[in-house]
Amino acid sequence: MAFKTNTFKSALGYNGKIFTLYKYKIETQATLLKKIKATLPDHLSAHALYCVLSNKKVSLYTDSAIWSSQLRFYHQTILQGLLSSHEGVIETLQIKITPSSIEQKPEQKKTKNIPSDENIDYILEQAEHLNEGNLKDALLRLGQTFQKKSKPYK
């Protein structure tokens, strides 16, 4: 009988090396964001939400397209501020918009659209005038179902 080796390694099995690396990345991105905010005017710095550094590219996230276009005017200023801070070589700055969260509305109970009594009687009357067959049986069942469903609403 062959034994299956378990390839899963729990988070506690990494001796903190992975978490230390993530913590270091988060701290460097937080310091970059502070330096970016320092180069911007006060009204714009509040809308610089996050920044991510990958390779030689910094992605700056904002909350709407309006602020994104305003931040693009300061593209060169931000790059100069980052280069003068000696945080490493940064070649490009990309300004992105964070996706807005979609709020789900609580589900409302759907109202049933039951035909009026006159229309139900018309369906049953039409079924009576038909010759024997599938259509007649279907219309009779439909009319009877509508009659049953309409009784609680009266």
C-alpha positions as CSV (number, residue, x, y, z in Angstrom):
1,M,0.0,0.0,0.0
2,A,1.4,3.3,-1.1
3,F,1.5,6.2,1.4
4,K,0.5,9.6,0.3
5,T,2.9,12.4,1.5
6,N,1.4,15.5,2.8
7,T,2.7,18.6,0.9
8,F,0.7,21.1,3.0
9,K,2.8,23.1,5.4
10,S,1.0,25.1,8.1
11,A,1.7,28.8,8.6
12,L,3.3,28.0,12.0
13,G,5.8,25.7,10.3
14,Y,7.7,28.5,8.6
15,N,9.5,29.7,11.7
16,G,8.5,33.3,11.1
17,K,10.6,33.8,8.0
18,I,7.6,34.4,5.7
19,F,5.9,36.7,8.1
20,T,9.0,38.7,8.7
21,L,9.4,39.2,4.9
22,Y,5.7,40.3,4.6
23,K,6.1,42.6,7.6
24,Y,9.2,44.2,6.0
25,K,7.3,44.7,2.7
26,I,4.4,46.3,4.5
27,E,6.7,48.6,6.4
28,T,8.6,49.7,3.3
29,Q,5.4,50.4,1.4
30,A,4.1,52.4,4.4
31,T,7.2,54.5,4.4
32,L,6.9,55.0,0.6
33,L,3.3,56.1,1.1
34,K,4.4,58.6,3.8
35,K,7.0,60.1,1.4
36,I,4.5,60.3,-1.4
37,K,2.0,62.0,0.8
38,A,4.7,64.5,1.9
39,T,5.3,65.5,-1.7
40,L,1.5,66.1,-2.4
41,P,-0.7,69.0,-1.3
42,D,-2.9,68.4,1.7
43,H,-6.1,68.0,-0.2
44,L,-4.5,65.3,-2.5
45,S,-2.5,63.5,0.1
46,A,-5.7,62.4,1.8
47,H,-6.7,60.5,-1.4
48,A,-3.4,58.6,-1.8
49,L,-4.6,55.5,0.0
50,Y,-2.1,52.7,-0.7
51,C,1.1,52.1,-2.6
52,V,2.7,48.9,-3.7
53,L,6.3,48.5,-4.8
54,S,7.2,45.8,-7.2
55,N,10.5,45.6,-9.0
56,K,11.1,49.2,-10.1
57,K,7.5,50.2,-10.3
58,V,5.3,51.9,-7.7
59,S,1.6,51.6,-8.0
60,L,-0.3,54.3,-6.1
61,Y,-4.0,53.6,-5.4
62,T,-6.7,56.3,-5.0
63,D,-10.4,56.2,-4.4
64,S,-11.9,57.7,-7.6
65,A,-11.1,58.7,-11.1
66,I,-11.3,62.4,-10.3
67,W,-8.5,62.1,-7.7
68,S,-6.5,59.9,-10.1
69,S,-6.5,62.6,-12.7
70,Q,-5.4,65.2,-10.1
71,L,-2.6,62.9,-8.9
72,R,-1.3,62.5,-12.4
73,F,-0.5,66.2,-12.5
74,Y,2.0,65.5,-9.7
75,H,3.5,62.4,-11.4
76,Q,7.0,64.0,-11.8
77,T,6.9,65.6,-8.4
78,I,6.2,62.2,-6.7
79,L,8.9,60.5,-8.7
80,Q,11.4,63.2,-7.8
81,G,10.5,62.9,-4.1
82,L,10.9,59.2,-4.2
83,L,14.3,59.3,-6.0
84,S,15.6,62.0,-3.6
85,S,14.6,59.9,-0.6
86,H,17.1,57.2,-1.6
87,E,14.6,54.3,-1.3
88,G,16.1,52.6,-4.3
89,V,15.7,52.8,-8.0
90,I,12.2,53.6,-9.0
91,E,11.6,54.0,-12.7
92,T,7.8,54.2,-13.1
93,L,4.8,55.4,-11.1
94,Q,1.4,54.1,-11.9
95,I,-1.8,55.6,-10.5
96,K,-4.7,53.2,-10.1
97,I,-8.2,53.4,-8.8
98,T,-9.4,51.0,-6.0
99,P,-12.5,49.2,-7.0
100,S,-15.6,50.3,-5.2
101,S,-17.2,47.7,-3.0
102,I,-20.6,46.6,-4.1
103,E,-23.2,46.7,-1.4
104,Q,-25.7,44.0,-1.6
105,K,-29.2,45.0,-0.8
106,P,-31.2,42.7,1.4
107,E,-33.4,40.5,-0.7
108,Q,-36.9,41.7,-0.9
109,K,-39.7,39.2,-1.1
110,K,-40.9,39.0,-4.7
111,T,-44.6,39.7,-5.1
112,K,-46.5,37.1,-7.1
113,N,-48.2,38.3,-10.2
114,I,-51.4,36.4,-10.2
115,P,-53.9,37.1,-13.0
116,S,-57.3,38.5,-12.2
117,D,-60.3,36.3,-11.8
118,E,-61.6,37.3,-15.2
119,N,-58.3,36.2,-16.9
120,I,-58.3,32.9,-15.0
121,D,-61.9,32.2,-16.1
122,Y,-60.9,33.1,-19.7
123,I,-58.0,30.6,-19.6
124,L,-60.3,27.9,-18.3
125,E,-63.0,28.8,-20.9
126,Q,-60.5,28.6,-23.7
127,A,-59.3,25.2,-22.4
128,E,-62.9,23.9,-22.5
129,H,-63.3,24.9,-26.2
130,L,-60.2,23.0,-27.3
131,N,-60.2,19.4,-28.5
132,E,-58.6,16.7,-26.4
133,G,-54.8,17.1,-26.3
134,N,-51.7,18.4,-24.5
135,L,-52.6,22.0,-24.9
136,K,-56.1,21.5,-23.4
137,D,-54.6,19.6,-20.4
138,A,-51.9,22.3,-19.9
139,L,-54.4,25.2,-20.0
140,L,-56.7,23.4,-17.5
141,R,-53.8,22.8,-15.1
142,L,-52.6,26.4,-15.5
143,G,-56.1,27.7,-14.8
144,Q,-56.5,25.5,-11.8
145,T,-53.1,26.5,-10.4
146,F,-54.0,30.1,-10.8
147,Q,-57.3,29.6,-9.0
148,K,-55.5,27.9,-6.0
149,K,-52.8,30.6,-5.8
150,S,-55.3,33.5,-6.0
151,K,-57.5,32.2,-3.1
152,P,-55.1,33.3,-0.3
153,Y,-55.0,36.9,-1.7
154,K,-58.8,37.3,-1.3
